[in-house]
Amino acid sequence: MNILLLAPHPFYQERGTPIAVDMLLGVLDRDGHQVDVVTFHEGRERSYNNVTIHRIKPWIKVNNIRPGFSCKKLYCDLFLTFSAFGLLRRRHYDLIHAVEESSFVALLFRRIFKIPFVYDMDSLMTTQLLDRFPMLSFAVRPMAWMESLPIKRAQMVAPMCDDLADRVGRYRDGGVVLIKDVSLVKVDDDSEQGDDLRQELQITDVKIVMYIGNLERYQGVDLLLSSFKVLCQSSTDVHLVLIGGVWRDIERYRAHAMELGLQGLVHLIGPRPVDHIGHYMKQADLLVSPRIHGTNTPMKIYSYLHSGMPIVATDLATHTQVLNNKIAMLAAPEPQAFAQAMAVLLEDARLRHELGQRAVAYAQREHSYERFVESVRQLYPPVNERPEDVA
């Protein structure tokens, strides 16, 4: 099958959607599909056998394009549309695979070129906009109507979590393939490289609470710091390590930690290679996900589960469609409750071990890489097995 894949983000970067696209391309490549990818100019190169990367060429280059809605992203989306249009005029494609907001571009091309498209749905764009711009709440209905258009007219929709699948089901009766994210780390590989954080940070003989991910406000880092301050009032042998983020956010949260009187106890160490994350997780006593906005499940949750380390997460739909109290500890998204949940687990080694063991079993059963491949192949059967059309 000849596929045009629209990836409206920097590629490749080690964060949620680009990682998921890379995994998808890996399956399509091995299964013999021919794929042209149109993506942004930012990002590291990746090598495939049957995949060609086409980067946009904006008139004025913009850098540091962050997750979520932004004027930079809209600007680059315009050039992505031009680049994809040129490819469609020159080449034949059986299908367009549209990630995130590029589903609107694919909807336009469906009308012009009569080519069906698959909507790869990683989040609700309406929710993203309202989280960032609450003053737009007056326009919820027209925004929801616009968002429904590609859902209704796509040949298939591929949401990445149960909550999105339920919302898609409001607009269509079938043609939905749930492609859940999976763990990205080899937590059982003793050869995995990475630094000894306790030695690097000189924090031996203390417990480590660890957060991994970007430092966008929707991730709840402000909640985490406030909760950690409460925790430190009763626990003196615990440090907080945050891995990830861009340097502007890192400096902002370092300053905020100092304002809270947490200097020396909070360590923002910046981004680290994905291949090392499993090694870092093993050094933690507790993993946290304080996310406060959104409904899609953070990709890190699947790696958290697979690590075997205990988890504390906010008791919100973004987590509860995957997590429950048998495999994690859920807490209300407010400082006292989140701090109390961390304290309970830090004080109970047996409970930490039980939650971790149940989490590993769940991750291996429900969120393995093999399950991911099976889901992708429901959309795109291998070339030597596929029917004439997408399932």
C-alpha positions in Angstrom: 0.0 0.0 0.0 1.2 3.5 -0.8 0.6 5.8 2.1 1.0 9.5 2.6 1.5 10.2 6.3 1.0 13.7 7.6 2.9 14.3 10.9 2.4 18.0 12.0 5.1 18.2 14.6 8.9 18.1 14.8 10.2 14.6 13.9 12.0 12.8 15.3 11.9 14.0 18.9 11.8 12.0 22.1 8.3 13.0 23.2 4.8 11.5 23.0 3.4 11.9 19.5 6.7 11.8 17.5 7.6 8.6 19.4 4.2 7.0 18.5 4.6 8.0 14.9 8.1 6.4 14.8 6.7 3.2 16.2 3.9 3.2 13.6 6.4 3.8 10.8 8.5 0.9 12.1 5.6 -1.5 11.8 4.6 -0.2 8.3 8.2 -0.3 7.1 8.7 -3.9 8.2 5.4 -5.0 6.7 6.3 -3.7 3.3 4.2 -0.6 2.9 5.6 2.4 1.0 5.2 5.5 3.1 6.0 9.2 2.3 6.0 11.3 5.5 5.4 15.0 5.4 6.6 16.6 8.6 8.1 19.8 10.1 11.7 21.0 9.5 12.7 20.4 13.1 13.8 17.0 14.4 16.4 14.3 14.1 16.7 12.0 11.1 15.4 8.5 11.3 16.3 5.6 8.9 13.8 3.2 7.3 13.8 1.0 4.3 10.4 1.9 2.8 9.8 5.3 4.3 10.8 8.6 2.9 10.8 11.8 5.0 9.8 15.1 3.4 10.5 18.1 5.5 8.7 21.4 5.0 10.6 24.5 3.9 9.1 27.5 5.6 10.0 30.9 4.3 11.0 31.9 7.8 12.3 29.1 10.0 10.9 28.9 13.5 12.5 26.8 16.2 11.5 25.1 19.5 8.0 24.1 18.4 6.3 22.8 21.6 3.5 20.4 22.1 0.0 21.6 21.8 -1.6 24.6 20.0 0.6 27.5 19.0 1.1 30.1 16.3 4.3 28.4 15.3 2.5 25.2 14.8 -0.2 26.8 12.7 2.5 28.5 10.6 4.2 25.2 9.9 0.9 23.4 9.3 0.4 25.8 6.3 3.7 24.7 4.7 2.9 21.0 5.5 -0.3 21.5 3.5 1.6 22.9 0.5 4.2 20.1 0.6 1.6 17.4 0.9 -0.4 19.0 -2.0 2.7 18.8 -4.2 3.2 15.2 -3.5 -0.4 14.3 -4.2 -0.2 16.0 -7.6 2.9 14.0 -8.5 2.3 10.6 -7.0 -0.4 8.0 -6.5 -1.4 7.1 -2.9 -3.9 4.6 -1.7 -4.5 6.4 1.6 -3.6 9.4 3.7 -2.7 8.8 7.3 -3.4 12.0 9.2 -2.0 12.7 12.7 -3.7 15.2 15.0 -4.8 18.4 13.3 -3.6 17.3 9.9 -6.9 15.4 9.8 -8.4 18.7 8.5 -5.8 18.8 5.8 -6.6 15.2 4.9 -10.3 16.2 4.8 -9.6 18.8 2.2 -7.5 16.4 0.1 -10.2 13.8 0.3 -12.5 16.3 -1.4 -9.9 17.4 -4.0 -8.2 14.1 -4.8 -10.8 11.6 -3.8 -8.4 9.8 -1.5 -9.6 8.3 1.8 -7.8 9.0 5.0 -7.2 7.5 8.5 -7.5 9.9 11.4 -4.8 9.1 13.9 -6.3 10.8 17.0 -3.9 11.5 19.9 -6.0 14.1 21.7 -9.1 16.3 21.6 -8.1 19.5 19.9 -11.0 21.3 21.5 -9.8 20.3 25.0 -6.3 21.5 24.2 -7.5 24.9 23.1 -9.8 25.4 26.1 -7.0 24.3 28.5 -4.7 26.9 27.0 -7.3 29.6 26.2 -10.2 29.4 28.7 -11.7 32.6 27.3 -12.8 30.5 24.2 -15.4 28.6 26.3 -18.1 30.6 24.5 -17.2 28.8 21.3 -17.3 25.2 22.6 -20.2 24.1 20.3 -18.8 25.4 17.0 -15.3 24.0 17.9 -16.8 20.6 18.7 -18.7 20.6 15.5 -15.6 21.4 13.5 -13.7 18.6 15.4 -16.4 16.1 14.5 -16.0 16.6 10.7 -12.8 14.5 10.2 -14.1 12.0 12.7 -17.3 11.5 10.7 -15.6 11.4 7.3 -12.4 9.5 7.9 -12.4 6.0 6.5 -11.0 4.8 9.9 -10.3 6.6 13.2 -7.4 5.4 15.4 -7.7 6.9 18.9 -4.9 6.2 21.3 -7.0 5.7 24.5 -10.4 4.5 25.7 -11.7 7.9 26.5 -11.0 9.2 22.9 -12.6 6.0 21.5 -15.7 6.7 23.5 -15.9 10.2 22.2 -15.4 9.0 18.6 -18.3 6.6 19.1 -20.6 9.5 19.5 -20.1 10.4 15.9 -19.8 7.1 14.1 -20.9 3.5 14.6 -17.9 1.7 13.3 -14.5 2.1 11.7 -12.6 2.6 14.9 -9.4 0.8 15.8 -7.9 1.6 19.2 -4.1 1.8 19.1 -2.9 2.1 22.6 0.6 3.4 23.5 3.0 0.9 25.0 6.1 1.0 27.2 9.1 2.6 25.6 11.8 1.3 27.9 13.6 -2.0 28.4 13.4 -2.1 32.1 14.7 -5.7 32.3 17.8 -5.1 30.3 20.8 -5.0 32.7 23.0 -3.7 29.9 21.0 -0.5 29.6 23.2 2.6 30.0 22.5 5.6 32.2 24.0 7.6 35.0 23.9 6.8 38.7 21.6 9.6 39.8 22.3 9.2 43.5 26.0 9.6 42.9 25.5 12.4 40.3 23.3 14.4 42.5 25.0 13.4 45.8 21.8 12.2 47.4 22.7 8.8 48.8 20.7 7.4 51.7 17.5 9.2 50.7 14.3 8.1 48.9 13.7 9.4 45.4 10.4 10.6 44.0 10.7 10.8 40.2 8.8 12.6 37.5 9.6 12.0 33.8 8.1 14.0 31.0 7.8 17.5 29.6 7.2 20.5 31.9 4.2 22.0 30.2 1.7 23.4 32.7 -1.0 20.7 31.9 1.4 18.1 33.3 0.8 19.5 36.8 4.4 20.3 37.8 3.1 23.2 39.9 0.9 20.7 41.8 3.8 18.4 42.2 6.1 21.0 43.7 3.4 22.2 46.1 2.6 18.6 47.1 6.3 17.9 47.6 6.6 20.9 49.9 3.8 19.4 52.0 5.5 16.0 52.0 8.8 17.5 53.2 7.0 18.8 56.3 6.8 15.3 57.6 9.5 13.5 55.6 13.1 14.7 55.7 14.8 11.9 53.8 13.2 12.4 50.4 14.3 14.2 47.2 12.4 15.0 44.0 14.0 14.3 40.6 12.4 15.6 37.4 13.7 14.3 34.1 12.7 16.1 30.8 11.6 19.6 29.7 13.2 22.4 27.7 15.6 24.7 29.5 13.2 27.7 29.7 10.8 25.6 31.7 13.5 24.0 33.7 14.8 27.4 34.8 11.3 28.6 35.7 10.6 25.6 37.9 14.0 25.8 39.5 13.1 29.3 40.5 9.7 28.2 41.8 11.3 25.4 43.9 13.5 28.0 45.5 10.5 30.2 46.2 8.9 27.2 48.0 12.1 26.7 50.1 12.9 23.4 48.3 16.4 24.2 47.2 18.7 21.2 47.4 15.7 18.9 47.5 14.4 19.3 44.0 16.6 18.3 41.0 15.6 19.3 37.5 18.1 17.4 35.4 16.8 18.1 31.9 16.1 15.7 29.1 17.8 12.3 29.0 17.8 9.6 26.2 14.7 7.4 26.1 17.1 4.4 26.0 18.2 5.4 29.5 14.9 6.0 31.1 14.3 2.4 32.3 17.7 2.6 34.1 16.6 5.9 35.8 13.2 4.4 36.8 15.0 1.6 38.7 16.7 4.1 40.9 13.4 5.7 42.0 11.4 4.7 45.1 8.2 6.3 43.6 7.1 7.5 40.2 4.6 10.3 39.9 2.2 11.7 37.2 0.5 14.9 38.5 -1.2 15.7 35.2 -4.2 18.1 35.7 -5.6 18.6 32.2 -6.6 16.5 29.2 -8.2 13.2 28.8 -5.6 11.2 26.8 -3.3 9.0 28.9 0.3 10.2 29.1 2.6 7.9 27.2 4.9 7.7 30.2 2.3 5.8 32.2 2.9 2.7 30.2 6.6 2.8 30.9 5.9 3.6 34.5 3.8 0.4 34.7 6.4 -1.7 33.0 9.1 -0.5 35.3 7.7 -2.2 38.4 8.0 0.9 40.4 5.0 2.2 42.5 3.0 5.0 40.9 1.1 8.0 42.3 -1.1 9.8 39.8 -4.0 12.2 39.9 -7.4 10.7 40.1 -8.6 12.1 36.8 -9.8 10.5 33.5 -6.4 11.1 31.9 -5.1 8.3 34.3 -8.1 6.3 35.4 -8.9 4.8 32.0 -5.6 2.9 32.5 -4.8 3.0 36.2 -6.8 1.8 39.2 -6.0 1.3 42.9 -4.8 -2.2 42.3 -1.8 -1.1 40.2 -1.3 2.5 41.4 -2.3 5.0 44.1 -4.7 7.6 42.8 -5.0 11.0 44.6 -7.2 14.1 44.2 -5.4 16.8 42.2 -4.6 19.0 45.2 -1.4 19.3 47.3 -2.6 17.7 50.6 -4.1 14.6 49.0 -1.2 14.1 46.5 1.3 14.5 49.3 -0.5 12.1 51.5 -0.5 9.5 48.8 3.2 9.9 48.3 3.8 9.6 52.1 1.8 6.4 52.4 3.8 4.6 49.7 7.1 5.9 50.8 6.5 4.6 54.3 5.2 1.1 53.2 7.8 -0.9 51.3 5.5 -3.9 51.1 2.7 -1.9 49.4 5.2 -0.4 47.0 6.3 -3.9 46.0 2.8 -5.3 45.6 1.6 -2.4 43.4 4.8 -2.6 41.3 4.4 -6.3 40.7 0.7 -6.0 39.7 1.6 -3.1 37.4 4.2 -5.1 35.6 1.8 -8.0 35.0 -0.9 -5.6 33.7 1.5 -3.8 31.4 2.8 -7.1 29.9 -0.8 -8.3 29.3 -2.4 -5.2 28.0 0.2 -2.8 26.7 3.0 -4.9 25.1 4.6 -4.0 21.8 3.0 -7.1 20.3 -0.4 -5.7 21.1 0.6 -2.5 19.4 1.6 -4.3 16.3 -1.6 -6.3 16.2 -3.6 -3.0 16.4 -1.7 -1.4 13.6 -2.2 -4.4 11.4 -6.0 -4.1 11.8 -5.6 -0.9 9.9 -2.8 -1.9 7.6 -2.4 -5.7 7.0 1.1 -6.7 5.9 1.5 -6.4 2.1 1.5 -10.1 1.4 -1.6 -10.6 3.5 -3.7 -7.4 3.0 -7.0 -7.2 1.2 -7.5 -4.5 -1.4 -8.8 -2.0 1.0 -8.1 -1.0 4.6 -10.0 -3.1 7.1 
